[in-house]
């Protein structure tokens, strides 16, 4: 789920219980994994984040002249899919990112909410922290 805004927050949620990867034959382009088994709790958590952002946007006293947006992804309870989603969030895979001449632009999302598993959250935040330092901070 995506909603544009001046400031965009990312989210990783477990919308499906498990994922299935296609066999890699190395003779054709790899297919995206498919997710199965709807998780009502994860869907509700994603909807809660979207609802909270909409409520903040409705109250002009909370963030005057700023609109929050969101970009929510399903991680299918898989670390690899979660990494792929997190990298898409910070790299602007779905939209062009404009950096200034010092390569110090603003990332497409300001922060990421989730993953619901602390182990996956630690792994993703460690990798993203290192990438962010190398991508956006001048040396």
PLY file of the C-alpha trace (Angstrom):
ply
format ascii 1.0
element vertex 139
property float x
property float y
property float z
element edge 138
property int vertex1
property int vertex2
end_header
0.00 0.00 0.00
1.30 3.41 -0.90
0.21 6.97 -0.21
2.19 10.02 -1.29
3.21 12.70 1.18
5.81 15.34 2.00
7.35 12.88 4.45
6.97 9.16 3.74
7.23 6.40 6.34
7.90 2.81 5.35
6.43 -0.29 6.93
7.19 -4.02 6.84
4.33 -6.27 7.91
3.50 -9.98 7.83
0.46 -10.07 5.56
1.05 -13.69 4.50
2.25 -16.71 6.50
4.81 -18.16 4.12
6.50 -17.68 0.78
7.38 -19.98 -2.07
10.38 -19.34 -4.28
10.56 -20.64 -7.83
13.38 -23.01 -8.70
16.45 -21.13 -9.87
17.71 -22.71 -13.08
20.15 -19.93 -14.06
18.83 -20.23 -17.61
16.09 -17.63 -17.24
15.30 -14.51 -15.25
14.39 -15.44 -11.64
10.74 -15.09 -10.72
9.50 -13.15 -7.72
8.46 -15.31 -4.77
4.77 -15.87 -4.19
3.20 -15.43 -0.78
0.44 -17.62 0.66
-1.76 -17.84 3.76
-3.41 -14.55 4.77
-2.40 -13.27 8.23
-5.23 -11.17 9.68
-3.08 -9.75 12.50
-0.34 -8.50 10.14
-2.96 -6.99 7.83
-4.58 -5.27 10.79
-1.20 -3.85 11.88
-0.59 -2.44 8.38
-4.09 -0.95 8.32
-3.47 0.57 11.77
-0.36 2.37 10.53
-2.24 3.69 7.49
-5.15 4.80 9.70
-2.83 6.56 12.18
-1.11 8.46 9.37
-4.47 9.47 7.89
-5.64 10.70 11.31
-2.45 12.74 11.76
-2.97 14.29 8.33
-6.59 15.20 9.19
-5.50 17.26 12.22
-3.78 20.39 10.89
-2.53 21.27 14.40
-0.29 18.18 14.67
1.94 18.73 11.64
1.04 22.06 10.05
1.89 22.32 6.35
3.30 18.75 6.29
1.55 15.72 4.86
2.61 12.24 5.92
2.62 9.40 3.44
3.37 5.70 3.70
4.74 2.81 1.72
3.82 -0.54 3.26
5.23 -3.89 2.18
4.44 -7.53 2.94
7.49 -9.48 4.11
5.78 -12.91 3.91
7.60 -13.90 7.15
10.82 -14.23 5.14
14.06 -12.36 5.83
15.02 -12.22 2.16
11.70 -10.69 1.16
11.94 -8.27 4.09
15.43 -7.21 2.94
14.17 -6.72 -0.60
11.30 -4.54 0.63
13.53 -2.51 2.98
16.08 -1.90 0.21
13.28 -0.81 -2.14
12.07 1.62 0.54
15.43 3.32 1.09
16.66 3.21 -2.49
13.56 4.65 -4.12
13.29 1.67 -6.45
9.78 2.73 -7.46
10.54 6.42 -7.91
13.50 8.50 -9.01
15.59 9.96 -6.23
17.36 13.28 -6.82
20.63 13.85 -5.00
22.63 17.04 -4.86
26.22 17.35 -6.10
27.63 16.01 -2.80
25.51 12.84 -3.11
23.73 13.89 0.09
20.05 13.80 -0.80
17.09 12.78 1.30
16.12 9.09 1.15
12.64 8.27 -0.19
11.44 7.23 3.29
12.27 8.91 6.56
11.97 5.73 8.63
10.74 2.14 8.54
8.27 0.60 10.99
8.66 -3.16 11.50
9.54 -6.00 10.98
7.46 -7.69 13.68
10.27 -10.15 14.48
13.09 -8.65 16.52
15.64 -10.95 14.87
14.68 -9.78 11.37
14.43 -6.15 12.56
17.97 -6.27 13.93
19.32 -7.81 10.73
17.53 -5.32 8.47
18.42 -2.29 10.61
22.08 -3.30 10.73
22.32 -3.58 6.94
20.27 -0.43 6.30
22.30 1.54 8.83
25.52 0.67 7.02
24.01 1.39 3.60
22.59 4.70 4.76
25.95 5.84 6.07
27.65 5.02 2.77
24.86 6.34 0.53
23.81 9.60 2.16
26.51 10.87 4.50
29.47 12.72 2.99
32.86 11.41 4.03
0 1
1 2
2 3
3 4
4 5
5 6
6 7
7 8
8 9
9 10
10 11
11 12
12 13
13 14
14 15
15 16
16 17
17 18
18 19
19 20
20 21
21 22
22 23
23 24
24 25
25 26
26 27
27 28
28 29
29 30
30 31
31 32
32 33
33 34
34 35
35 36
36 37
37 38
38 39
39 40
40 41
41 42
42 43
43 44
44 45
45 46
46 47
47 48
48 49
49 50
50 51
51 52
52 53
53 54
54 55
55 56
56 57
57 58
58 59
59 60
60 61
61 62
62 63
63 64
64 65
65 66
66 67
67 68
68 69
69 70
70 71
71 72
72 73
73 74
74 75
75 76
76 77
77 78
78 79
79 80
80 81
81 82
82 83
83 84
84 85
85 86
86 87
87 88
88 89
89 90
90 91
91 92
92 93
93 94
94 95
95 96
96 97
97 98
98 99
99 100
100 101
101 102
102 103
103 104
104 105
105 106
106 107
107 108
108 109
109 110
110 111
111 112
112 113
113 114
114 115
115 116
116 117
117 118
118 119
119 120
120 121
121 122
122 123
123 124
124 125
125 126
126 127
127 128
128 129
129 130
130 131
131 132
132 133
133 134
134 135
135 136
136 137
137 138
